[in-house]
Amino acid sequence: MNIIDFINTLAVKYPWLSLTIVIYLLVVKLIVGVRDAIDKTPASDDNWFEKASSILGKTIGYLAGFRPKQ
């Protein structure tokens, strides 16, 4: 069984999995957009909301297979 067959089997067996990933991506993009809109110092993360949204934003890159910039 190759990786494509495994992913197809997983998608058929658990159809909610892809929907969960899409919802996660939308929520994170919304949070990052709010952070960018209210952030007065974009070069630094000054409070817990900015730090949390940065961490969540970086996880998108890891899920997609990209290593985000430091």
ROTI-758231 format. One record per residue: residue in one letter; x, y, z of N, C-alpha, C in turn. Coordinates in steps of 0.05 Angstrom, whole numbers, plus 5000, padded with zeros to 4 digits. Each point is the difference from the previous one (the first is absolute). Layout:
! ROTI-758231
AXYZXYZXYZ...
! end
This chain:
! ROTI-758231
M501749765000498350245000501850255000N499750174980501650244999498550235015I501350225001499050235016497450114989I499750004973497650104988497649835007D500349744999497949825008499350035029F502050045017499550045028498450265005I500750214987498650265003497149974990N499649874977497349964989498349835019T501249795011498549835019499350165025L501850165009499550175024497850204994A500050124976498050204993497249884998V499949754990497449874997499049905027K501849915017499349895026499250225019Y501450234999499550235018499550254984P497650044989499550244984500150265015W499649985026500050255017502850115004L502049844995502850085005500850244982S499349984974500750234982498450255007L497549965008498450235009501150135025T501049845018501250115024502550164994I501649914981502450144992499350274987V498050004983499150244987498950215020I498549905019498950185021502350125016Y501949835008502350095015501550224984L500449964975501450204984498550264999L497449994997498450244999500050155026V499849865022500050125027502850135005V502149874993502750115005500450254982K499149994975500350234983498350245011L497749945011498450215013501550135024I501149825017501450105023502450164992V501549914981502450144991499250274987G497850004985499050254989499250205021V498749925021499350185022502550105013R501949825005502650095012501350214983D500249964974501350194982498550265000A497450005002498450244999500350175025I500449885023500250155025502950045010D501949884987502750005009501450274994K500950135020501450264997503049974996T501149775009502849944997500449734986P499850004973500149744986502749855002A502150145009502649865001500249835025S498350035020500249855024497349905010D500049785014497649895013500050095029D498250195006500150135026498249875021N497949864992498149895019499349714993W498449875016499449724996498549954974F498250184992498549964976501850014975E501950184999501850014978501849764999K500949915023501749765001498549754991A497549975010498449774994499349994970S499350244989499350004971502549954983S502450085009502449944985500549705000I499749875023500449725002498049854982L497550075002497949884983500650044970G500950244993500750054972502349834990K501949955018502349844992499249714996T498049905015499249724997498749954973I498950214987499049964973502249924981G502250145003502349934983501049725004Y500149925025500949735006498049794989L497450065002498049814989500349984970A500750224987500350004971502749904991G501849965018502649894993502250214997F499450265007501950214998501050085027R502550075002501150105025499850305000P498450115018499750305000502650145008K500250254992502450155007499950065029Q502450025012500250055029499350285006
! end
